[in-house]
């Protein structure tokens, strides 16, 4: 006899549906770090806290999926990939704030006005063209857009994450490379697939780094219970995954 999905769900959770840690609680934790300053006005700080809190709720949901559902190895791998990508986005957002609030963000005094491209011309049998970009000097420096890689390097250089052991920083380049796999068209061969590139070790790594950051000295009140899913062991792949 087929099981009723609602009944099964209620049985799994002792008669109650599961709910994630509330956004309000997560925002309160994040507000210990992400507060308005000369670098970021209150409305932008609040929006940043909300986006990070939404993403943390999403990670808790992915953890529950991992714990409660029997899935194929493909679905497990795609869930792990999403966990890594969202986890890196959280780090990127908080790094961005750290760099702005500390005055360590990249800045420029020049703004691009326009780019002029010449008509094609030939020189010694080859086709060429030239491009000229015009910049205007600004009255005061402005923050430049930064890549996640550039943020990681700047945060590490000044230990803005307050994790001086180096263990946290050394894994960031690897996670950044995994995060870039959000572009699924950029493959180099048959084995260069998501299923081949994401595993339990990667999931464990992003959990550990997020937990270290969110429990660092940047957050005096730890609120450990809010991030239980970052310190819990993963489901054993061999025991719980179906075949592809």
TAUR-V663301 format. One record per run of one state. SS is the DSSP state (@ for helix, = for strand, . for the rest). FROM is the first residue (numbers start at 1). LEN is the number of residues. If there is no record, write none. Layout:
ss: <SS SS>
from: <FROM FROM>
len: <LEN LEN>
This chain:
ss: <. @ . @ . @ . = @ . = . = . = . = . @ . @ . @ . @ . @ . @ . @ . = .>
from: <1 5 13 23 31 42 69 72 73 103 107 118 121 124 126 129 131 144 148 158 167 171 172 183 194 198 200 215 224 231 237 241 242 243>
len: <4 8 10 8 11 27 3 1 30 4 11 3 3 2 3 2 13 4 10 9 4 1 11 11 4 2 15 9 7 6 4 1 1 2>
